[in-house]
């Protein structure tokens, strides 16, 4: 049972990191957004739409 839970949590964490990586790539490459990564905790992305 414990092995199953460890595998399950590993998969969830892996999927979470893949989603966060994709989100950061999209935000960084978006032409209408100005973004900055603030080093608070694990990092916080703040974006605004360019005028």
Jmol script that loads the backbone (N, CA, C; Angstrom):
load data "model"
ATOM      1  N   UNK A   1       0.826  -1.201   0.000  1.00  0.00           N
ATOM      2  CA  UNK A   1       0.000   0.000   0.000  1.00  0.00           C
ATOM      3  C   UNK A   1       0.870   1.266   0.000  1.00  0.00           C
ATOM      4  N   UNK A   2       1.912   1.257   0.812  1.00  0.00           N
ATOM      5  CA  UNK A   2       2.771   2.442   0.893  1.00  0.00           C
ATOM      6  C   UNK A   2       3.494   2.668  -0.434  1.00  0.00           C
ATOM      7  N   UNK A   3       3.916   1.585  -1.070  1.00  0.00           N
ATOM      8  CA  UNK A   3       4.593   1.722  -2.363  1.00  0.00           C
ATOM      9  C   UNK A   3       3.652   2.335  -3.389  1.00  0.00           C
ATOM     10  N   UNK A   4       2.395   1.896  -3.381  1.00  0.00           N
ATOM     11  CA  UNK A   4       1.403   2.462  -4.295  1.00  0.00           C
ATOM     12  C   UNK A   4       1.246   3.957  -4.057  1.00  0.00           C
ATOM     13  N   UNK A   5       1.163   4.374  -2.803  1.00  0.00           N
ATOM     14  CA  UNK A   5       1.009   5.801  -2.484  1.00  0.00           C
ATOM     15  C   UNK A   5       2.231   6.601  -2.924  1.00  0.00           C
ATOM     16  N   UNK A   6       3.419   6.048  -2.725  1.00  0.00           N
ATOM     17  CA  UNK A   6       4.632   6.743  -3.154  1.00  0.00           C
ATOM     18  C   UNK A   6       4.653   6.923  -4.666  1.00  0.00           C
ATOM     19  N   UNK A   7       4.292   5.877  -5.398  1.00  0.00           N
ATOM     20  CA  UNK A   7       4.242   5.974  -6.860  1.00  0.00           C
ATOM     21  C   UNK A   7       3.192   6.986  -7.286  1.00  0.00           C
ATOM     22  N   UNK A   8       2.028   6.956  -6.632  1.00  0.00           N
ATOM     23  CA  UNK A   8       0.941   7.886  -6.947  1.00  0.00           C
ATOM     24  C   UNK A   8       1.388   9.328  -6.731  1.00  0.00           C
ATOM     25  N   UNK A   9       1.980   9.622  -5.579  1.00  0.00           N
ATOM     26  CA  UNK A   9       2.417  10.984  -5.290  1.00  0.00           C
ATOM     27  C   UNK A   9       3.538  11.419  -6.221  1.00  0.00           C
ATOM     28  N   UNK A  10       4.447  10.498  -6.578  1.00  0.00           N
ATOM     29  CA  UNK A  10       5.509  10.820  -7.522  1.00  0.00           C
ATOM     30  C   UNK A  10       4.917  11.233  -8.864  1.00  0.00           C
ATOM     31  N   UNK A  11       3.894  10.499  -9.324  1.00  0.00           N
ATOM     32  CA  UNK A  11       3.254  10.825 -10.601  1.00  0.00           C
ATOM     33  C   UNK A  11       2.554  12.176 -10.534  1.00  0.00           C
ATOM     34  N   UNK A  12       1.873  12.465  -9.437  1.00  0.00           N
ATOM     35  CA  UNK A  12       1.186  13.750  -9.273  1.00  0.00           C
ATOM     36  C   UNK A  12       2.198  14.892  -9.290  1.00  0.00           C
ATOM     37  N   UNK A  13       3.282  14.742  -8.555  1.00  0.00           N
ATOM     38  CA  UNK A  13       4.307  15.791  -8.498  1.00  0.00           C
ATOM     39  C   UNK A  13       4.936  15.990  -9.873  1.00  0.00           C
ATOM     40  N   UNK A  14       5.204  14.891 -10.574  1.00  0.00           N
ATOM     41  CA  UNK A  14       5.800  14.982 -11.909  1.00  0.00           C
ATOM     42  C   UNK A  14       4.875  15.721 -12.871  1.00  0.00           C
ATOM     43  N   UNK A  15       3.587  15.390 -12.841  1.00  0.00           N
ATOM     44  CA  UNK A  15       2.613  16.069 -13.700  1.00  0.00           C
ATOM     45  C   UNK A  15       2.536  17.544 -13.337  1.00  0.00           C
ATOM     46  N   UNK A  16       2.540  17.869 -12.036  1.00  0.00           N
ATOM     47  CA  UNK A  16       2.489  19.258 -11.581  1.00  0.00           C
ATOM     48  C   UNK A  16       3.682  20.048 -12.137  1.00  0.00           C
ATOM     49  N   UNK A  17       4.886  19.481 -12.050  1.00  0.00           N
ATOM     50  CA  UNK A  17       6.069  20.178 -12.549  1.00  0.00           C
ATOM     51  C   UNK A  17       6.017  20.356 -14.061  1.00  0.00           C
ATOM     52  N   UNK A  18       5.505  19.364 -14.781  1.00  0.00           N
ATOM     53  CA  UNK A  18       5.386  19.488 -16.235  1.00  0.00           C
ATOM     54  C   UNK A  18       4.414  20.607 -16.594  1.00  0.00           C
ATOM     55  N   UNK A  19       3.301  20.701 -15.859  1.00  0.00           N
ATOM     56  CA  UNK A  19       2.320  21.764 -16.111  1.00  0.00           C
ATOM     57  C   UNK A  19       2.899  23.133 -15.788  1.00  0.00           C
ATOM     58  N   UNK A  20       3.620  23.251 -14.691  1.00  0.00           N
ATOM     59  CA  UNK A  20       4.220  24.530 -14.321  1.00  0.00           C
ATOM     60  C   UNK A  20       5.281  24.949 -15.341  1.00  0.00           C
ATOM     61  N   UNK A  21       6.056  23.998 -15.829  1.00  0.00           N
ATOM     62  CA  UNK A  21       7.068  24.308 -16.842  1.00  0.00           C
ATOM     63  C   UNK A  21       6.405  24.824 -18.113  1.00  0.00           C
ATOM     64  N   UNK A  22       5.335  24.175 -18.547  1.00  0.00           N
ATOM     65  CA  UNK A  22       4.622  24.596 -19.752  1.00  0.00           C
ATOM     66  C   UNK A  22       4.008  25.981 -19.551  1.00  0.00           C
ATOM     67  N   UNK A  23       3.401  26.222 -18.384  1.00  0.00           N
ATOM     68  CA  UNK A  23       2.823  27.529 -18.083  1.00  0.00           C
ATOM     69  C   UNK A  23       3.892  28.613 -18.162  1.00  0.00           C
ATOM     70  N   UNK A  24       5.045  28.381 -17.552  1.00  0.00           N
ATOM     71  CA  UNK A  24       6.126  29.368 -17.565  1.00  0.00           C
ATOM     72  C   UNK A  24       6.641  29.622 -18.977  1.00  0.00           C
ATOM     73  N   UNK A  25       6.712  28.582 -19.796  1.00  0.00           N
ATOM     74  CA  UNK A  25       7.133  28.760 -21.190  1.00  0.00           C
ATOM     75  C   UNK A  25       6.139  29.615 -21.961  1.00  0.00           C
ATOM     76  N   UNK A  26       4.849  29.352 -21.774  1.00  0.00           N
ATOM     77  CA  UNK A  26       3.811  30.113 -22.475  1.00  0.00           C
ATOM     78  C   UNK A  26       3.847  31.575 -22.043  1.00  0.00           C
ATOM     79  N   UNK A  27       3.943  31.820 -20.745  1.00  0.00           N
ATOM     80  CA  UNK A  27       3.971  33.195 -20.240  1.00  0.00           C
ATOM     81  C   UNK A  27       5.233  33.912 -20.726  1.00  0.00           C
ATOM     82  N   UNK A  28       6.369  33.246 -20.691  1.00  0.00           N
ATOM     83  CA  UNK A  28       7.632  33.874 -21.099  1.00  0.00           C
ATOM     84  C   UNK A  28       7.645  34.216 -22.584  1.00  0.00           C
ATOM     85  N   UNK A  29       6.975  33.424 -23.407  1.00  0.00           N
ATOM     86  CA  UNK A  29       7.009  33.628 -24.856  1.00  0.00           C
ATOM     87  C   UNK A  29       5.796  34.373 -25.395  1.00  0.00           C
ATOM     88  N   UNK A  30       4.854  34.736 -24.537  1.00  0.00           N
ATOM     89  CA  UNK A  30       3.639  35.429 -24.982  1.00  0.00           C
ATOM     90  C   UNK A  30       3.998  36.856 -25.388  1.00  0.00           C
ATOM     91  N   UNK A  31       3.568  37.265 -26.561  1.00  0.00           N
ATOM     92  CA  UNK A  31       3.950  38.573 -27.094  1.00  0.00           C
ATOM     93  C   UNK A  31       3.274  39.737 -26.379  1.00  0.00           C
ATOM     94  N   UNK A  32       2.096  39.525 -25.807  1.00  0.00           N
ATOM     95  CA  UNK A  32       1.358  40.628 -25.195  1.00  0.00           C
ATOM     96  C   UNK A  32       1.568  40.739 -23.689  1.00  0.00           C
ATOM     97  N   UNK A  33       2.421  39.904 -23.114  1.00  0.00           N
ATOM     98  CA  UNK A  33       2.627  39.933 -21.670  1.00  0.00           C
ATOM     99  C   UNK A  33       4.026  40.412 -21.309  1.00  0.00           C
ATOM    100  N   UNK A  34       4.081  41.212 -20.253  1.00  0.00           N
ATOM    101  CA  UNK A  34       5.350  41.529 -19.597  1.00  0.00           C
ATOM    102  C   UNK A  34       5.340  40.732 -18.305  1.00  0.00           C
ATOM    103  N   UNK A  35       6.363  39.936 -18.075  1.00  0.00           N
ATOM    104  CA  UNK A  35       6.375  39.041 -16.923  1.00  0.00           C
ATOM    105  C   UNK A  35       7.673  39.161 -16.157  1.00  0.00           C
ATOM    106  N   UNK A  36       7.579  38.889 -14.871  1.00  0.00           N
ATOM    107  CA  UNK A  36       8.753  38.854 -14.011  1.00  0.00           C
ATOM    108  C   UNK A  36       8.541  37.727 -13.004  1.00  0.00           C
ATOM    109  N   UNK A  37       9.629  37.038 -12.664  1.00  0.00           N
ATOM    110  CA  UNK A  37       9.585  35.979 -11.667  1.00  0.00           C
ATOM    111  C   UNK A  37      10.144  36.541 -10.370  1.00  0.00           C
ATOM    112  N   UNK A  38       9.316  36.577  -9.339  1.00  0.00           N
ATOM    113  CA  UNK A  38       9.718  37.109  -8.039  1.00  0.00           C
ATOM    114  C   UNK A  38      10.176  35.941  -7.167  1.00  0.00           C
ATOM    115  N   UNK A  39      11.378  36.021  -6.608  1.00  0.00           N
ATOM    116  CA  UNK A  39      11.911  34.901  -5.827  1.00  0.00           C
ATOM    117  C   UNK A  39      11.349  34.838  -4.407  1.00  0.00           C
ATOM    118  N   UNK A  40      10.065  34.588  -4.307  1.00  0.00           N
ATOM    119  CA  UNK A  40       9.402  34.403  -3.014  1.00  0.00           C
ATOM    120  C   UNK A  40       9.065  32.924  -2.896  1.00  0.00           C
ATOM    121  N   UNK A  41       9.569  32.267  -1.882  1.00  0.00           N
ATOM    122  CA  UNK A  41       9.321  30.831  -1.736  1.00  0.00           C
ATOM    123  C   UNK A  41       9.878  30.079  -2.928  1.00  0.00           C
ATOM    124  N   UNK A  42       8.990  29.394  -3.655  1.00  0.00           N
ATOM    125  CA  UNK A  42       9.399  28.658  -4.856  1.00  0.00           C
ATOM    126  C   UNK A  42       9.401  29.541  -6.088  1.00  0.00           C
ATOM    127  N   UNK A  43       8.970  30.779  -5.944  1.00  0.00           N
ATOM    128  CA  UNK A  43       8.905  31.703  -7.073  1.00  0.00           C
ATOM    129  C   UNK A  43       7.470  32.051  -7.403  1.00  0.00           C
ATOM    130  N   UNK A  44       7.253  33.300  -7.762  1.00  0.00           N
ATOM    131  CA  UNK A  44       5.914  33.765  -8.108  1.00  0.00           C
ATOM    132  C   UNK A  44       6.027  34.582  -9.388  1.00  0.00           C
ATOM    133  N   UNK A  45       5.244  34.208 -10.389  1.00  0.00           N
ATOM    134  CA  UNK A  45       5.251  34.920 -11.658  1.00  0.00           C
ATOM    135  C   UNK A  45       4.179  35.993 -11.638  1.00  0.00           C
ATOM    136  N   UNK A  46       4.580  37.217 -11.981  1.00  0.00           N
ATOM    137  CA  UNK A  46       3.638  38.329 -12.076  1.00  0.00           C
ATOM    138  C   UNK A  46       3.684  38.822 -13.514  1.00  0.00           C
ATOM    139  N   UNK A  47       2.510  38.952 -14.127  1.00  0.00           N
ATOM    140  CA  UNK A  47       2.428  39.378 -15.527  1.00  0.00           C
ATOM    141  C   UNK A  47       1.407  40.479 -15.683  1.00  0.00           C
ATOM    142  N   UNK A  48       1.633  41.319 -16.701  1.00  0.00           N
ATOM    143  CA  UNK A  48       0.629  42.311 -17.070  1.00  0.00           C
ATOM    144  C   UNK A  48       0.581  42.389 -18.585  1.00  0.00           C
ATOM    145  N   UNK A  49      -0.564  42.781 -19.089  1.00  0.00           N
ATOM    146  CA  UNK A  49      -0.752  42.891 -20.534  1.00  0.00           C
ATOM    147  C   UNK A  49      -0.122  44.190 -21.003  1.00  0.00           C
ATOM    148  N   UNK A  50       0.682  44.114 -22.061  1.00  0.00           N
ATOM    149  CA  UNK A  50       1.292  45.311 -22.637  1.00  0.00           C
ATOM    150  C   UNK A  50       0.213  46.150 -23.301  1.00  0.00           C
ATOM    151  N   UNK A  51       0.396  47.450 -23.250  1.00  0.00           N
ATOM    152  CA  UNK A  51      -0.560  48.350 -23.905  1.00  0.00           C
ATOM    153  C   UNK A  51      -0.141  48.614 -25.315  1.00  0.00           C
TER     154      UNK A  51
END
end "model"
wireframe off; spacefill off
backbone 0.3
color backbone group
